[in-house]
Amino acid sequence: EVKPKAMSKGLVPNVMGMGIRDAMHLLENRGLSVRVLGRGHVTRQSIAAGTRAVKGNTITIELS
């Protein structure tokens, strides 16, 4: 089941396929610290979408 990219407050959003600016914006708005590997579009995120976002946690996103 594919869910729309509606964002639930307090949860880590699904940023797969997004460009870096959009992904950073969404993740930082959840209080997450973002570590970026590569360039292009997001192919992997270290914290699964739908997981509770804990302010100050670091999420690593890989781009290609």
VEXBA-924246 format. One record per atom (N, C-alpha, C, CB): residue number from 1; atom name; x, y, z; residue in one letter. Coordinates in pm, 1 decimal. Atoms other than C-alpha are relative to their C-alpha. Glycine has a CB too. Example, Ala and Ser with C-alpha at 12.3 -4.5 7.8 and 13.67 -1.06 7.14 Angstrom:
BEGIN
{num = 1; atomo = N; east = 89.0; north = -119.0; up = 0.0; residuo = A}
{num = 1; atomo = CA; east = 1230.0; north = -450.0; up = 780.0; residuo = A}
{num = 1; atomo = C; east = 90.0; north = 120.0; up = 0.0; residuo = A}
{num = 1; atomo = CB; east = -99.2; north = 2.7; up = 124.6; residuo = A}
{num = 2; atomo = N; east = -82.0; north = -119.0; up = -6.0; residuo = S}
{num = 2; atomo = CA; east = 1367.0; north = -106.0; up = 714.0; residuo = S}
{num = 2; atomo = C; east = -77.0; north = 109.0; up = 73.0; residuo = S}
{num = 2; atomo = CB; east = 41.4; north = 46.2; up = -141.5; residuo = S}
# end
This chain:
BEGIN
{num = 1; atomo = N; east = 85.5; north = -119.2; up = 0.0; residuo = E}
{num = 1; atomo = CA; east = 0.0; north = 0.0; up = 0.0; residuo = E}
{num = 1; atomo = C; east = 88.4; north = 123.2; up = 0.0; residuo = E}
{num = 1; atomo = CB; east = -96.4; north = 1.1; up = 122.8; residuo = E}
{num = 2; atomo = N; east = -78.4; north = -123.0; up = 8.6; residuo = V}
{num = 2; atomo = CA; east = 145.4; north = 332.4; up = -106.4; residuo = V}
{num = 2; atomo = C; east = -79.9; north = 111.9; up = 63.4; residuo = V}
{num = 2; atomo = CB; east = 36.6; north = 34.4; up = -147.5; residuo = V}
{num = 3; atomo = N; east = 69.6; north = -109.0; up = -67.7; residuo = K}
{num = 3; atomo = CA; east = 58.7; north = 618.3; up = 123.6; residuo = K}
{num = 3; atomo = C; east = 42.0; north = 131.6; up = -61.7; residuo = K}
{num = 3; atomo = CB; east = 29.0; north = -0.8; up = 151.9; residuo = K}
{num = 4; atomo = N; east = -39.4; north = -131.7; up = 52.2; residuo = P}
{num = 4; atomo = CA; east = 49.2; north = 978.7; up = 5.9; residuo = P}
{num = 4; atomo = C; east = 106.8; north = 59.4; up = 91.8; residuo = P}
{num = 4; atomo = CB; east = -123.7; north = 96.2; up = -10.9; residuo = P}
{num = 5; atomo = N; east = -107.3; north = -58.5; up = -79.5; residuo = K}
{num = 5; atomo = CA; east = 336.1; north = 1193.7; up = 126.9; residuo = K}
{num = 5; atomo = C; east = -53.1; north = 98.8; up = 103.0; residuo = K}
{num = 5; atomo = CB; east = 100.2; north = 68.9; up = -90.5; residuo = K}
{num = 6; atomo = N; east = 53.6; north = -81.4; up = -108.1; residuo = A}
{num = 6; atomo = CA; east = 116.4; north = 1341.8; up = 395.8; residuo = A}
{num = 6; atomo = C; east = 90.1; north = -20.2; up = 120.2; residuo = A}
{num = 6; atomo = CB; east = -148.9; north = -37.2; up = 32.8; residuo = A}
{num = 7; atomo = N; east = -93.9; north = 8.6; up = -109.9; residuo = M}
{num = 7; atomo = CA; east = 328.8; north = 1420.7; up = 694.8; residuo = M}
{num = 7; atomo = C; east = -71.8; north = 3.3; up = 134.2; residuo = M}
{num = 7; atomo = CB; east = 101.0; north = 112.8; up = -8.4; residuo = M}
{num = 8; atomo = N; east = 53.5; north = 0.9; up = -135.1; residuo = S}
{num = 8; atomo = CA; east = 231.5; north = 1326.3; up = 1045.8; residuo = S}
{num = 8; atomo = C; east = 100.0; north = 69.6; up = 89.8; residuo = S}
{num = 8; atomo = CB; east = -29.1; north = -144.8; up = 49.3; residuo = S}
{num = 9; atomo = N; east = -88.4; north = -70.7; up = -93.3; residuo = K}
{num = 9; atomo = CA; east = 372.0; north = 1560.8; up = 1305.4; residuo = K}
{num = 9; atomo = C; east = 63.3; north = -99.3; up = 95.8; residuo = K}
{num = 9; atomo = CB; east = -77.5; north = 108.7; up = 78.4; residuo = K}
{num = 10; atomo = N; east = -67.7; north = 85.3; up = -96.0; residuo = G}
{num = 10; atomo = CA; east = 630.4; north = 1395.2; up = 1524.0; residuo = G}
{num = 10; atomo = C; east = 54.7; north = -128.9; up = -57.6; residuo = G}
{num = 10; atomo = CB; east = -92.0; north = -32.0; up = 109.5; residuo = G}
{num = 11; atomo = N; east = -51.3; north = 122.2; up = 63.1; residuo = L}
{num = 11; atomo = CA; east = 708.5; north = 1117.7; up = 1275.1; residuo = L}
{num = 11; atomo = C; east = 101.2; north = 36.2; up = -108.3; residuo = L}
{num = 11; atomo = CB; east = -116.2; north = -84.3; up = -60.1; residuo = L}
{num = 12; atomo = N; east = -99.4; north = -20.7; up = 104.9; residuo = V}
{num = 12; atomo = CA; east = 1004.0; north = 1084.7; up = 1040.5; residuo = V}
{num = 12; atomo = C; east = -70.5; north = -13.6; up = -135.9; residuo = V}
{num = 12; atomo = CB; east = 119.2; north = -102.7; up = 13.2; residuo = V}
{num = 13; atomo = N; east = 65.3; north = 8.5; up = 131.6; residuo = P}
{num = 13; atomo = CA; east = 880.9; north = 1164.1; up = 687.2; residuo = P}
{num = 13; atomo = C; east = 77.0; north = -90.2; up = -96.4; residuo = P}
{num = 13; atomo = CB; east = -14.3; north = 139.6; up = -60.8; residuo = P}
{num = 14; atomo = N; east = -64.2; north = 76.3; up = 106.4; residuo = N}
{num = 14; atomo = CA; east = 952.5; north = 949.6; up = 383.3; residuo = N}
{num = 14; atomo = C; east = 57.5; north = 100.3; up = -99.4; residuo = N}
{num = 14; atomo = CB; east = -101.0; north = -99.0; up = -69.8; residuo = N}
{num = 15; atomo = N; east = -62.4; north = -95.9; up = 91.2; residuo = V}
{num = 15; atomo = CA; east = 1205.1; north = 1153.7; up = 184.7; residuo = V}
{num = 15; atomo = C; east = 62.3; north = -68.7; up = -121.8; residuo = V}
{num = 15; atomo = CB; east = 106.3; north = 80.4; up = 73.8; residuo = V}
{num = 16; atomo = N; east = -54.2; north = 74.5; up = 114.2; residuo = M}
{num = 16; atomo = CA; east = 1291.1; north = 881.8; up = -68.4; residuo = M}
{num = 16; atomo = C; east = -38.7; north = 67.8; up = -131.5; residuo = M}
{num = 16; atomo = CB; east = -50.4; north = -146.3; up = 1.6; residuo = M}
{num = 17; atomo = N; east = 25.9; north = -57.2; up = 131.4; residuo = G}
{num = 17; atomo = CA; east = 1325.0; north = 1020.8; up = -419.9; residuo = G}
{num = 17; atomo = C; east = 1.2; north = 151.9; up = -3.9; residuo = G}
{num = 17; atomo = CB; east = -130.3; north = -48.2; up = -49.3; residuo = G}
{num = 18; atomo = N; east = 1.3; north = -146.1; up = -4.3; residuo = M}
{num = 18; atomo = CA; east = 1333.0; north = 1383.1; up = -302.8; residuo = M}
{num = 18; atomo = C; east = 139.2; north = 56.1; up = -27.7; residuo = M}
{num = 18; atomo = CB; east = -51.1; north = 49.5; up = 136.3; residuo = M}
{num = 19; atomo = N; east = -126.0; north = -72.2; up = 12.6; residuo = G}
{num = 19; atomo = CA; east = 1601.4; north = 1636.7; up = -382.7; residuo = G}
{num = 19; atomo = C; east = 45.8; north = 39.8; up = 139.8; residuo = G}
{num = 19; atomo = CB; east = -14.9; north = 125.6; up = -92.7; residuo = G}
{num = 20; atomo = N; east = -59.0; north = -29.3; up = -129.9; residuo = I}
{num = 20; atomo = CA; east = 1831.8; north = 1747.1; up = -102.5; residuo = I}
{num = 20; atomo = C; east = -70.7; north = 113.8; up = 73.1; residuo = I}
{num = 20; atomo = CB; east = 145.5; north = 33.8; up = -16.9; residuo = I}
{num = 21; atomo = N; east = 61.4; north = -114.1; up = -68.2; residuo = R}
{num = 21; atomo = CA; east = 1661.9; north = 2082.2; up = -32.6; residuo = R}
{num = 21; atomo = C; east = -132.6; north = -36.6; up = 65.0; residuo = R}
{num = 21; atomo = CB; east = -20.9; north = 114.2; up = -97.7; residuo = R}
{num = 22; atomo = N; east = 130.3; north = 39.6; up = -54.2; residuo = D}
{num = 22; atomo = CA; east = 1313.8; north = 1935.3; up = 13.0; residuo = D}
{num = 22; atomo = C; east = 17.4; north = -96.5; up = 117.5; residuo = D}
{num = 22; atomo = CB; east = -86.9; north = -65.1; up = -110.1; residuo = D}
{num = 23; atomo = N; east = -23.5; north = 98.8; up = -104.9; residuo = A}
{num = 23; atomo = CA; east = 1444.1; north = 1644.4; up = 218.9; residuo = A}
{num = 23; atomo = C; east = 52.6; north = 66.9; up = 126.9; residuo = A}
{num = 23; atomo = CB; east = 98.8; north = -107.1; up = -48.4; residuo = A}
{num = 24; atomo = N; east = -58.3; north = -69.8; up = -115.5; residuo = M}
{num = 24; atomo = CA; east = 1654.1; north = 1867.9; up = 446.3; residuo = M}
{num = 24; atomo = C; east = -107.1; north = 82.9; up = 72.0; residuo = M}
{num = 24; atomo = CB; east = 117.6; north = 91.3; up = -45.1; residuo = M}
{num = 25; atomo = N; east = 104.6; north = -84.8; up = -57.1; residuo = H}
{num = 25; atomo = CA; east = 1362.8; north = 2104.8; up = 498.4; residuo = H}
{num = 25; atomo = C; east = -96.5; north = -82.8; up = 86.4; residuo = H}
{num = 25; atomo = CB; east = -77.6; north = 72.4; up = -112.3; residuo = H}
{num = 26; atomo = N; east = 95.2; north = 83.9; up = -73.5; residuo = L}
{num = 26; atomo = CA; east = 1122.1; north = 1829.1; up = 602.6; residuo = L}
{num = 26; atomo = C; east = 61.8; north = -60.9; up = 124.9; residuo = L}
{num = 26; atomo = CB; east = -52.5; north = -110.4; up = -89.7; residuo = L}
{num = 27; atomo = N; east = -65.2; north = 66.9; up = -112.7; residuo = L}
{num = 27; atomo = CA; east = 1370.4; north = 1650.9; up = 827.1; residuo = L}
{num = 27; atomo = C; east = 38.1; north = 98.8; up = 109.7; residuo = L}
{num = 27; atomo = CB; east = 124.2; north = -74.7; up = -47.7; residuo = L}
{num = 28; atomo = N; east = -39.5; north = -99.5; up = -100.1; residuo = E}
{num = 28; atomo = CA; east = 1502.1; north = 1962.8; up = 997.7; residuo = E}
{num = 28; atomo = C; east = -121.0; north = 57.8; up = 71.2; residuo = E}
{num = 28; atomo = CB; east = 80.4; north = 112.1; up = -65.0; residuo = E}
{num = 29; atomo = N; east = 123.5; north = -47.8; up = -63.7; residuo = N}
{num = 29; atomo = CA; east = 1144.9; north = 2078.2; up = 1062.4; residuo = N}
{num = 29; atomo = C; east = -48.6; north = -95.9; up = 107.8; residuo = N}
{num = 29; atomo = CB; east = -109.4; north = 19.6; up = -104.7; residuo = N}
{num = 30; atomo = N; east = 36.6; north = 99.1; up = -102.9; residuo = R}
{num = 30; atomo = CA; east = 1104.8; north = 1757.2; up = 1268.7; residuo = R}
{num = 30; atomo = C; east = 101.0; north = 0.9; up = 114.6; residuo = R}
{num = 30; atomo = CB; east = -8.6; north = -141.8; up = -61.8; residuo = R}
{num = 31; atomo = N; east = -99.2; north = -10.3; up = -105.9; residuo = G}
{num = 31; atomo = CA; east = 1403.7; north = 1858.9; up = 1480.8; residuo = G}
{num = 31; atomo = C; east = 117.2; north = -95.0; up = -17.2; residuo = G}
{num = 31; atomo = CB; east = -64.4; north = -25.0; up = 131.4; residuo = G}
{num = 32; atomo = N; east = -108.7; north = 95.3; up = 24.6; residuo = L}
{num = 32; atomo = CA; east = 1637.0; north = 1605.9; up = 1320.4; residuo = L}
{num = 32; atomo = C; east = 122.7; north = 71.1; up = -54.7; residuo = L}
{num = 32; atomo = CB; east = -45.2; north = -109.7; up = -97.6; residuo = L}
{num = 33; atomo = N; east = -126.7; north = -45.9; up = 55.5; residuo = S}
{num = 33; atomo = CA; east = 2001.4; north = 1669.4; up = 1244.9; residuo = S}
{num = 33; atomo = C; east = 25.8; north = -88.4; up = -122.1; residuo = S}
{num = 33; atomo = CB; east = 119.2; north = -7.9; up = 106.6; residuo = S}
{num = 34; atomo = N; east = -10.8; north = 76.1; up = 124.7; residuo = V}
{num = 34; atomo = CA; east = 2071.3; north = 1565.6; up = 884.5; residuo = V}
{num = 34; atomo = C; east = 145.5; north = -13.9; up = -44.7; residuo = V}
{num = 34; atomo = CB; east = -82.4; north = 67.2; up = -110.4; residuo = V}
{num = 35; atomo = N; east = -132.0; north = 29.5; up = 55.8; residuo = R}
{num = 35; atomo = CA; east = 2390.1; north = 1400.1; up = 756.9; residuo = R}
{num = 35; atomo = C; east = -24.4; north = -47.1; up = -142.9; residuo = R}
{num = 35; atomo = CB; east = 78.9; north = -109.1; up = 86.0; residuo = R}
{num = 36; atomo = N; east = 23.4; north = 28.5; up = 142.1; residuo = V}
{num = 36; atomo = CA; east = 2412.2; north = 1385.5; up = 377.8; residuo = V}
{num = 36; atomo = C; east = 119.9; north = -70.0; up = -62.4; residuo = V}
{num = 36; atomo = CB; east = -30.4; north = 129.4; up = -76.3; residuo = V}
{num = 37; atomo = N; east = -103.9; north = 70.9; up = 74.6; residuo = L}
{num = 37; atomo = CA; east = 2609.6; north = 1135.9; up = 169.9; residuo = L}
{num = 37; atomo = C; east = -39.2; north = -0.1; up = -147.7; residuo = L}
{num = 37; atomo = CB; east = 19.2; north = -146.6; up = 53.7; residuo = L}
{num = 38; atomo = N; east = 26.1; north = 1.5; up = 143.4; residuo = G}
{num = 38; atomo = CA; east = 2634.3; north = 1182.7; up = -206.5; residuo = G}
{num = 38; atomo = C; east = -74.5; north = 122.4; up = -48.2; residuo = G}
{num = 38; atomo = CB; east = -77.2; north = -121.9; up = -36.1; residuo = G}
{num = 39; atomo = N; east = 76.9; north = -109.1; up = 59.3; residuo = R}
{num = 39; atomo = CA; east = 2434.7; north = 1405.9; up = -437.2; residuo = R}
{num = 39; atomo = C; east = -103.4; north = -56.9; up = -95.3; residuo = R}
{num = 39; atomo = CB; east = 92.5; north = 99.7; up = -73.5; residuo = R}
{num = 40; atomo = N; east = 108.3; north = 46.0; up = 86.5; residuo = G}
{num = 40; atomo = CA; east = 2120.0; north = 1381.9; up = -644.8; residuo = G}
{num = 40; atomo = C; east = -129.0; north = -12.1; up = 78.4; residuo = G}
{num = 40; atomo = CB; east = 35.4; north = -134.1; up = -64.6; residuo = G}
{num = 41; atomo = N; east = 125.7; north = 24.3; up = -69.6; residuo = H}
{num = 41; atomo = CA; east = 1802.6; north = 1229.3; up = -503.5; residuo = H}
{num = 41; atomo = C; east = 18.8; north = -106.8; up = 107.0; residuo = H}
{num = 41; atomo = CB; east = -109.8; north = -42.1; up = -99.1; residuo = H}
{num = 42; atomo = N; east = -12.7; north = 91.6; up = -114.1; residuo = V}
{num = 42; atomo = CA; east = 1752.0; north = 1038.6; up = -179.8; residuo = V}
{num = 42; atomo = C; east = -31.3; north = -143.5; up = -41.7; residuo = V}
{num = 42; atomo = CB; east = -93.5; north = 43.2; up = 114.6; residuo = V}
{num = 43; atomo = N; east = 19.8; north = 142.1; up = 30.8; residuo = T}
{num = 43; atomo = CA; east = 1794.5; north = 662.5; up = -222.0; residuo = T}
{num = 43; atomo = C; east = -9.5; north = -82.3; up = 127.8; residuo = T}
{num = 43; atomo = CB; east = 114.4; north = -52.6; up = -88.1; residuo = T}
{num = 44; atomo = N; east = 4.0; north = 72.9; up = -125.9; residuo = R}
{num = 44; atomo = CA; east = 1820.4; north = 565.6; up = 146.4; residuo = R}
{num = 44; atomo = C; east = -6.0; north = 99.2; up = 114.8; residuo = R}
{num = 44; atomo = CB; east = 122.5; north = -93.4; up = 14.4; residuo = R}
{num = 45; atomo = N; east = 1.5; north = -81.1; up = -121.8; residuo = Q}
{num = 45; atomo = CA; east = 1736.4; north = 711.6; up = 485.1; residuo = Q}
{num = 45; atomo = C; east = 21.0; north = -92.8; up = 117.7; residuo = Q}
{num = 45; atomo = CB; east = -133.8; north = 80.2; up = 14.8; residuo = Q}
{num = 46; atomo = N; east = -42.2; north = 89.0; up = -107.9; residuo = S}
{num = 46; atomo = CA; east = 1883.4; north = 573.9; up = 807.6; residuo = S}
{num = 46; atomo = C; east = -107.2; north = -23.3; up = 106.0; residuo = S}
{num = 46; atomo = CB; east = 122.2; north = 55.7; up = 65.4; residuo = S}
{num = 47; atomo = N; east = 111.6; north = 19.2; up = -93.4; residuo = I}
{num = 47; atomo = CA; east = 1568.9; north = 622.3; up = 1016.3; residuo = I}
{num = 47; atomo = C; east = -124.9; north = -20.2; up = -85.5; residuo = I}
{num = 47; atomo = CB; east = -16.4; north = 123.5; up = 100.1; residuo = I}
{num = 48; atomo = N; east = 115.2; north = 34.5; up = 84.0; residuo = A}
{num = 48; atomo = CA; east = 1260.4; north = 457.1; up = 867.5; residuo = A}
{num = 48; atomo = C; east = -112.0; north = 103.2; up = 10.8; residuo = A}
{num = 48; atomo = CB; east = -53.2; north = -137.4; up = 38.3; residuo = A}
{num = 49; atomo = N; east = 116.9; north = -88.3; up = 1.5; residuo = A}
{num = 49; atomo = CA; east = 965.5; north = 672.1; up = 764.3; residuo = A}
{num = 49; atomo = C; east = -105.4; north = -56.5; up = 94.1; residuo = A}
{num = 49; atomo = CB; east = -57.4; north = 15.6; up = -144.6; residuo = A}
{num = 50; atomo = N; east = 104.4; north = 43.9; up = -91.7; residuo = G}
{num = 50; atomo = CA; east = 690.0; north = 660.2; up = 1023.1; residuo = G}
{num = 50; atomo = C; east = 50.6; north = -24.4; up = 140.9; residuo = G}
{num = 50; atomo = CB; east = -63.6; north = -124.4; up = -51.9; residuo = G}
{num = 51; atomo = N; east = -60.1; north = 14.7; up = -132.6; residuo = T}
{num = 51; atomo = CA; east = 934.8; north = 620.8; up = 1312.5; residuo = T}
{num = 51; atomo = C; east = -17.8; north = 132.4; up = 74.5; residuo = T}
{num = 51; atomo = CB; east = 152.4; north = -40.3; up = -9.9; residuo = T}
{num = 52; atomo = N; east = 12.5; north = -124.2; up = -77.2; residuo = R}
{num = 52; atomo = CA; east = 889.8; north = 871.8; up = 1595.8; residuo = R}
{num = 52; atomo = C; east = 127.4; north = 82.4; up = -15.2; residuo = R}
{num = 52; atomo = CB; east = -27.9; north = -30.3; up = 150.3; residuo = R}
{num = 53; atomo = N; east = -114.2; north = -90.8; up = 13.9; residuo = A}
{num = 53; atomo = CA; east = 1115.2; north = 1171.1; up = 1529.5; residuo = A}
{num = 53; atomo = C; east = 38.4; north = 54.0; up = 136.8; residuo = A}
{num = 53; atomo = CB; east = -32.6; north = 116.7; up = -97.4; residuo = A}
{num = 54; atomo = N; east = -49.1; north = -48.1; up = -128.8; residuo = V}
{num = 54; atomo = CA; east = 1325.7; north = 1247.7; up = 1836.1; residuo = V}
{num = 54; atomo = C; east = 91.3; north = 118.7; up = -26.1; residuo = V}
{num = 54; atomo = CB; east = 75.0; north = -112.8; up = 78.8; residuo = V}
{num = 55; atomo = N; east = -77.6; north = -121.8; up = 21.7; residuo = K}
{num = 55; atomo = CA; east = 1455.9; north = 1604.8; up = 1840.8; residuo = K}
{num = 55; atomo = C; east = 147.0; north = -22.0; up = 33.9; residuo = K}
{num = 55; atomo = CB; east = -56.7; north = 115.0; up = 83.6; residuo = K}
{num = 56; atomo = N; east = -142.7; north = 12.4; up = -23.7; residuo = G}
{num = 56; atomo = CA; east = 1832.8; north = 1615.2; up = 1808.6; residuo = G}
{num = 56; atomo = C; east = 61.3; north = -127.3; up = -55.5; residuo = G}
{num = 56; atomo = CB; east = 26.3; north = 7.1; up = 144.9; residuo = G}
{num = 57; atomo = N; east = -54.2; north = 122.1; up = 60.3; residuo = N}
{num = 57; atomo = CA; east = 1865.8; north = 1266.6; up = 1659.3; residuo = N}
{num = 57; atomo = C; east = 56.9; north = 33.8; up = -137.4; residuo = N}
{num = 57; atomo = CB; east = -109.6; north = -111.0; up = -11.2; residuo = N}
{num = 58; atomo = N; east = -59.2; north = -19.4; up = 131.8; residuo = T}
{num = 58; atomo = CA; east = 2080.9; north = 1242.9; up = 1348.7; residuo = T}
{num = 58; atomo = C; east = -53.1; north = -105.4; up = -96.4; residuo = T}
{num = 58; atomo = CB; east = 154.2; north = -5.9; up = 7.6; residuo = T}
{num = 59; atomo = N; east = 42.8; north = 92.8; up = 105.6; residuo = I}
{num = 59; atomo = CA; east = 1939.2; north = 1091.8; up = 1030.8; residuo = I}
{num = 59; atomo = C; east = 99.9; north = 16.5; up = -114.7; residuo = I}
{num = 59; atomo = CB; east = -150.5; north = 28.4; up = -48.0; residuo = I}
{num = 60; atomo = N; east = -89.0; north = -2.3; up = 113.8; residuo = T}
{num = 60; atomo = CA; east = 2173.6; north = 999.3; up = 747.8; residuo = T}
{num = 60; atomo = C; east = -82.0; north = -29.2; up = -124.7; residuo = T}
{num = 60; atomo = CB; east = 115.9; north = -101.9; up = 16.7; residuo = T}
{num = 61; atomo = N; east = 67.7; north = 27.8; up = 127.1; residuo = I}
{num = 61; atomo = CA; east = 2037.5; north = 1028.8; up = 396.2; residuo = I}
{num = 61; atomo = C; east = 106.4; north = -17.6; up = -108.0; residuo = I}
{num = 61; atomo = CB; east = -100.3; north = 115.2; up = -38.0; residuo = I}
{num = 62; atomo = N; east = -92.2; north = 28.3; up = 110.0; residuo = E}
{num = 62; atomo = CA; east = 2216.9; north = 878.3; up = 97.7; residuo = E}
{num = 62; atomo = C; east = -67.0; north = 40.3; up = -129.8; residuo = E}
{num = 62; atomo = CB; east = 41.3; north = -150.5; up = -2.9; residuo = E}
{num = 63; atomo = N; east = 51.5; north = -45.9; up = 128.1; residuo = L}
{num = 63; atomo = CA; east = 2174.6; north = 1033.6; up = -243.2; residuo = L}
{num = 63; atomo = C; east = 81.2; north = -60.1; up = -113.0; residuo = L}
{num = 63; atomo = CB; east = 2.0; north = 153.0; up = -8.0; residuo = L}
{num = 64; atomo = N; east = -76.0; north = 45.0; up = 116.8; residuo = S}
{num = 64; atomo = CA; east = 2267.8; north = 916.3; up = -589.5; residuo = S}
{num = 64; atomo = C; east = -68.9; north = 50.0; up = -126.0; residuo = S}
{num = 64; atomo = CB; east = 13.4; north = -155.2; up = -2.3; residuo = S}
# end
